[in-house]
Amino acid sequence: MTTRRSILAAALVLSALAIAPARAEDKPTEIRIGTQKGGLFPAVRQRHTVEDAFKPLGIEVRWIDFQFGPPLLEAINVGSVDFGFVGDAPPIFAQAGAAKIRYVATVTSDGNNQAIIVPAGSPIKTLADLKGKRIAFGRGSSAHNLLVAALEKAGLSWSDITPAPLAPADATVAFSSGVVDAWSIWDPYLALAELKDKVRVIAFDKDVHKPNAFYIAGSDFVDKFPSVVAKLNTIFAAEGAWAAGHREEVARAQADATGADIEAIRRFVDRSNYQVVPVDADIIKSQQAVADRFARIGLIPKPINVSDIVWNWTPGS
């Protein structure tokens, strides 16, 4: 039976709920960041910028290195990494496999950091000459996308070549020893091959398509800690702006971290873009073209919508 007292009590509860402050966002005790041991990241790690930003909040930062993008995204999918940086193809394969990931920011590329290369004395002169050849690439990597797009541009199909899916370390040996005829590869491996192996570039990314790279986070991590993700984006955007004006420091940090030839690393760094921006409509359109290409030739089991896993980041938020 409804009474005046019960009505008053209910009103007081509703009033309290209305004025109660929103529950504060939880925070992680640790952020695990996956990188590919190159580019901007050795310099960021030396500078302790990320650690210095999160330590006052009681959050530790741990860096985990990967050889290339697909295993990094698998680590994010299973929850052993929270946030990472990859090229354009790995998120397509990951989304097609129902991985729990989100695009959270992008770095646009000038298309100079990845290429299809052949030995300097090779009879291969054009993309069309790749027909019938054995070509190395990282399965599920941005180099995989470059090779697919290059064949498409030349009017060739995937069945016109002999694919040789190899991780970069194995591909380096295969290319140098002549086991493969060509190699689709990214920096710094590209720059190292240019200086060490006297190679010839058949096509850079920019000659074939418009590439992008992405900051990716686990979907659960984004849902639980959106302000942490936004803070990470903001930090890396600031570090990217710093790197654009301090390329020698970036190169030396990477050379120190990897032991790679400093001249090759300088070449890599000098032709890199580090500007971090939100994933906007144009970026989604470009990435959707990659997904559609892969679906069309059966590299992924079914079409996907890239926009379904994009997290909207507003700089300054």
N, C-alpha and C positions, 0 to 999 in steps of 0.2 A: 504494500500500500504506500503510495507516494504521499509524503508529508512535507510540510513547510520546512522542517529541519533537514530532510534528505535533499530537498531541492537546493537549500542554502549550502549544504556541504558539497554538493556536486558543482555548484557555481564557484565555490572557493578553490576546488581542485582544478577546474578549467582555467580559472584566473591565474593560478600558480604556474600551470603549464605554459600559459601564454607569455608570462614575463620571465620564465626561467631561461637562463642563457643556454645557447646550443652547446652540446657536449663537445669538448675540445677534441681535435683530431689526435688519434694515437700517433706515436712516433716509433720508428724501428730503433733497435739498439745498435744495428749495424746495417750499412749499405754495401752490397757486393757489386762491384762494377766490372763488367767484362770488356776487355780491349783486345786488339790484335797486335799489340806490342809494336806500335809504329805511329807515325804521324804526330799528332799533337800530344798524345798521352804521356810519353816519357817526360816531356817538359812540364806538363801539369803535375805529374807525380813528384818531380823534383821541387816544384814550387810549393807543394803542400796546400794548394789553394782550396781543394775540396775538403781536405781534413780540417783546415783552419775554419772553414765555414760551418762545419757540422759538430766539431768537438765541443763548442760551448753549449750545444743542445744535448750533449750526452750521447751522440751518435758516432760510432766508429766507422771508418771507411776501409774496405778491403778490395784490393785490385786483383783480378784473375785474368791471366793471359791465355789467348786462344790463337791457333794458327790461322784460322779464317772463320767466316761468319756462321755457317750452319751449326757447328758444335756449340758456338756461343749461344745461339738462339735455343738450341735444345736444352742448354743449361738453364736459360731463363724459363723455358716451358716447364721444367721439372722443379723449379723453385730453388736451384742452387746458386743462381745469379739474379740480381734484381733489375739491373740497368746495363745497357751496353750499346756498342756502336758497330753497325754493319753496313754493307752495300745494299743495292736495290733488290737483288734476287733472293737472298736468304729469307726475308719476311714473306715473300710470295709462297715459297715452298712450305714455310712454317704455318702460315695461315691455312693453306690447303690441307695440312695435316692436323688442323684443329688445335694448334699450339695456343697456349694462353699468353698472348703477347699484345702489346699496343704500340703503334707508332706514336711517339711523343714529341719529336722535333726532327728537323732535316738539315742537311748540309748540301747545298747544291754544288755541282761540279762543273768545271770548265771543260771536262772531257779529256784531260791530258794525262790522267793517272792510271790508265789501263789501256792495253793494246793487244792485238794479235801480232806476234813476232815470228820471224823465221831466221835461220842462220843467214849471214850476209851473202854466202855463195849459193843460196837456194834458188832453184828455178821458179819458185812461187813468186809471182810479181803482183797479182791482184787477188781480190777476194774470190773471184771465180776460179782461180787456180787451186783453191783449197779442195776442190772436188777430188774424191778418192784418197785424200791424205789423212794421216793419223794426227789428231790434234789433242793436245793436253789442255785441261781446264780443271778447276775445282768444282766438283759436283755441288749444285745448289748455291754457288757463289755468284757474285756480280760478273765474274769472268764467264760464267756459264751463260748469263744473259747476253753479254757482248757477243759471244760466239753464235748464239741463236739468231740475234738481230743481224749480225754480219752475213750469215748464210742467207737469211731472208732477203736482205738487200741485194745480194748477188744472184738471186733467183735459184738458190740451192735449197735442198731440204736436209733435215738432220740425217736421213739415210744416205746422203751423198758423201758423208765423211765417215771415218772410223774414229768414234769418240774414245778418248783416253782420259777418263776421270781420275785425276791424281791430286793429292794435297801438294801445296807449293814446294815443300822440301823434296818430295819424290819427283815432281815435275821438273825441278831444277836439274836433277841428275839425268832424267830421261831426255831432256832437251839438249843438254850439253854433250851427251853421248850419242845423239842422233837416233835414239829409239823412237822419237816422235818427230813429225815434219814441221809442226808449228805449235805455238803455245799461246793461249789466251790468258793473260796474267795482269795483275795490278802492281802498283808500287808498294813497297820498295823493291820487290823482286824484279819488276820491269826495269827500273833504273840500274839495278845491279847487273842484269843481263845485258843492257845496252852498253855498259862500260867494260864488262868482263868478257862477254862472248861474241862481240862484234856482230850484233844482230841487225836485222832490218825490220822496221815496223810496216806491216801491211795495212793496218787501220787502227787509229786511236778510237776511243769511245766517241769523241766528237764527230768522227767521220761517219758514224753509224746511227747513233741515237743520243738522247739526252739523259745522262745518268744522274742519280742522286744517291746520297748515303743517309742513314737514319740513326737517330737515337731511339732505342727500343726499350720498353720496360715490361715487366710481367703484369698481366692484367690484374691479378690480385694485389700486387704492390701499388698499382695506380689507384685502385679502388680504396685501399686502406690509407694511403699516404699521398694524396694528390698535391699537397703543398710541398712535400719533399721532392716530388718529381719536378714541379715547377721551379724549385730552388736549384736542382741539378741542372735543368735547362739553362737557367739564368747564369749559373757559374760557368758552364761550358761556352755559352755565348760570349761572356766576358773574356774567357781564356782564348777563344777564337779571335776576338778583336785584338787581344794582346799579341797573339802569334803572328798575325798579319804584318805587324810592325817589328817583329823580333825573329825573323826566319833563321838567322844564324844560331840563336840560342835553341830554337826548336830542333834544328839539324844536329847540333852538338849533343843535345840531350838524347836524341834517338840513337846516334852513333855510340854514345856511352852505354846506353841500355842494351843495344843489340850486338855491338862489336862489328857492325857493318861498315863498309868503306864510306868515309865521310863525303867523298865527292858524289857518290851515288845518292846518299841521303840528301845532300844539298839539292841535287837535281829533282828529287821527289818533293822536297819541301817547297822549292821555288815555284813549282807548277801546281801547288795545292791551294784550295780554297778552304777557309776554316769558319766561314760565317754560318752561325746557327740561327735558323728561323723556324716559325711554325709550319706545320704541314697544311698548306693551303689548297685551294681548289685545283690550281695548276699542277701542283706536286701530285695530288691524288690522281688527276687525269693521266699524268705521265706514268705513274706507278700502275695504274689500271691497265695501261697499254702493255706493260710487261706481263701482268697476270693473264691478260687475254691472249697474248702471244703464246705463253706457256700452255694454256688450256687448249688452244687451237691445234698444237702439235702433240698433245698428250703428255707433256712433261709433268702436269698436275692432273689429278683424276677428274676434276670438275671445275667449272668457272667459279670465281670468288669475287666478292665486292670489297675492294681495298678499304673503302670508307667505313666499313663495318667495324674496323679495329683501329680507327684513328682517334686519338685523344686530343681534344682541343686545348692548346696552350696559348694563353694570352700573355705576351711578355710584360713584365711588371706586376703580374698577379701573384 
